[in-house]
Amino acid sequence: MLTRTLPVVLLVFLVGIAAFFLVYWATSEADRVTAARQYYLLEQSQAETLRAVPHQQESTTVWDDAVKAARAWDTGWLNNNLGTWMHEYYGYSDLYVLDPRNIPVLVYREKTGLESQMNPDIQALLAPMIERLRTRLRAGEQPKDPQFKTLGETAVALVDGSPSVISVKPIVPETNRFSQSAGNEYLHVAVLRLNEPRYLQGLERKYLFDHLRFSYEQDATGSESAYALISSSGKNIGYFIWQPYKPGSTVLAYISPMLVVLCVGLVMIVFTFMTLMNRRESTQSATEAKMRHIVLHDSLTGLPNRLQFNQRVDAELAQLDPAGESRLALLFLDLNGFKQINDSYGHALGDKLIYEFGRRLISLARPRDAVARVGSDEFTLMLSGIGSHEDVERMCRRLIELARMPYNIEGKQLFIGLSVGYAFAPDHGRDRDELLRKADVALYHAKMNGRNDFAGFDVEMDVLLRNRRRVETDLREALASQGQFQVYYQPVYRAADGSLIGFEALLRWHHPARGWISPEFFIPVAEETGLIGDLGQFVLQTACETAAQWGAQSIAVNVSAIELQDGDYVSKLAAILAKTGLPPARLELEVTETAVITEGNCQNNLKALRQMGIRLALDDFGTGFSSLGRLNQIDVDRIKIDKIFVRGVDRSDSDKAMVRAIVDLARATNLSTIAEGVENASQVAFLRSIGCDSFQGYYYSPAVPADQVPGLLSAARHPVIAGSSGAATAHDGELHE
């Protein structure tokens, strides 16, 4: 028996050993191939960085304004556009602008900000690069890569002890407005530090490296992999070290207990081995498929992410007909009011709203189009094979209308808006980054026009964006000076008999050089910069002083949630009422739902204001995040129906239904209603028929300066049932709120 059993046992043992080594070899080979793939990805990422830095520089160095500013030594402009902006947007640590004598015009460093002169070590490092570039420029050499517009010099070296990519590019005009002598151009220098957390984290996200770090020494431990970073001079200046993904080792650890069974018998060994191998292949395929999906899709909506969207756009741009017969449009979409929904109802409900909007967006897209979520409430849409600007704008209108339809989530009816900006290829260029930038600029312009709107890119928009940066400075100067800000008053009429019952105070800004500036342009800037408190106190003081001279008419003043977060707001307001002598009952504060439901100082201040006898109105009701179901939970005296819905009652049944629902619910909760933006007789008739309490708008009167209020009060002795024939019927874009 032993004689017969021993050979069998030995055979089983040998087969088991062979099977073990076979599995071990297979899993080790999988680990090796995976590690080699990651090493190749890191190598490619460095090559991509060397191309990306000079390409990103050309977004600002090929620019007439940059040439003009450099020649004028306009350090402020250069810092805003070629210094601080490039640091914040692209992550460059050091940025310089050099004149034709290589004297620094701009020296910006991440650690210290603006400096007066360059570090001698950096100057010595740049000298040979600059000399080579100027020699090539004088020789008339042209870029070999068609993606680059100008020559450049790029190097990898240690800068201040940090491994860095250094790129030198000439500052040249994009038109023929300026002439330059070859080799005597102003130069722009960008330094990207490769050991900065922002750069390493970007590589981790893009290529799925685990625990990626940089070290000056090869100190990889255990199973870590290392990639040597070689400078342009051929020196080893450090290592990228990471923990490689090892699918083989994971599988081996998983199946090791099973290998013990191999000694039981030859049949069981073969069966077990084949089963585990099939399972390994299936697991690895499923893991890779899942990883590919994660890399290319948004986890919340399941939509493609920025990476996949960029790949689709690049593929479509490569197929564009040079003659321009085949066109493409890139759209940037931003939800209006989403932050307020998150603040009011929580992120869980906000995520469901984002998911629902994503489903709606997909329903409008065609198979050739590309949809992606690229931010919290930001989406992109590529329209391929589009015919004209009119086709794009038709799609924009459909998107805005689709977004405005109510969202029924967890028993709540929510409303949001949508702003859209688009760029058109090849009209606005053929470079994906440039097209996306221009679409983003157009989106910003659409928001500044009052949100829930769309805009196509125009070259003037870049100028408007730069103008907005000057608004903050102008705002501070205007607050310090006298006479630029004025308060206008728009009358409010009772629907039943047309009597004038009050006014709304509206802030106007007349700049001495730029004329009237729209509140929709400077109010957001004031809120972002913390100046809204000073502006609010100015309006409140002026409005109360003026209203105290009237009869019994009320005065309504807008107050932002930011102002109500001030713990001293109530005491400041009480001081104004005492000084002006205006009774609290004649003052009405218009607040947003965000202010009403925000806990802390906002709610405490609102309670104190009501105890003083001051009335509260819920402003712009029906837009963004206002919920009809929560109206009975909000402690206000009346609600204002937003002008967006009032204007839509002439052409939209959904807007009519919305306005009717607001009025009915307000009446059921003992709240009065006021419709703003009333512009024609049909709107008046509809609003009066559904029981709206009062109106204001251009049909009756535009906002007027204080010296015209007495005339309105005098005319109010005869009730105004219809609009005055002398009232304005068109909007003034600079004055209309």
JOQUILIN-V134237 format. One record per helix or strand of 2 or more residues. SS is the DSSP state (h for helix, s for strand). FROM is the first residue (numbers start at 1). TO is the last residue. Records with the same first field share a line. If there is no record, write none. Layout:
SS->FROM-TO  FROM-TO
This chain:
h->2-61  64-71  75-90  120-138  197-207  247-263  266-296  306-318  338-345  347-364  389-404  432-448  459-480  519-529  532-547  561-564  569-580  584-586  593-597  601-612  628-633  643-648  653-668  681-689  706-715
s->94-98  104-109  113-114  152-159  162-172  186-193  210-215  224-230  236-243  327-336  370-373  378-386  407-409  412-414  417-425  454-456  485-494  500-511  515-517  554-558  587-591  615-621  638-641  672-675  694-695  704-705
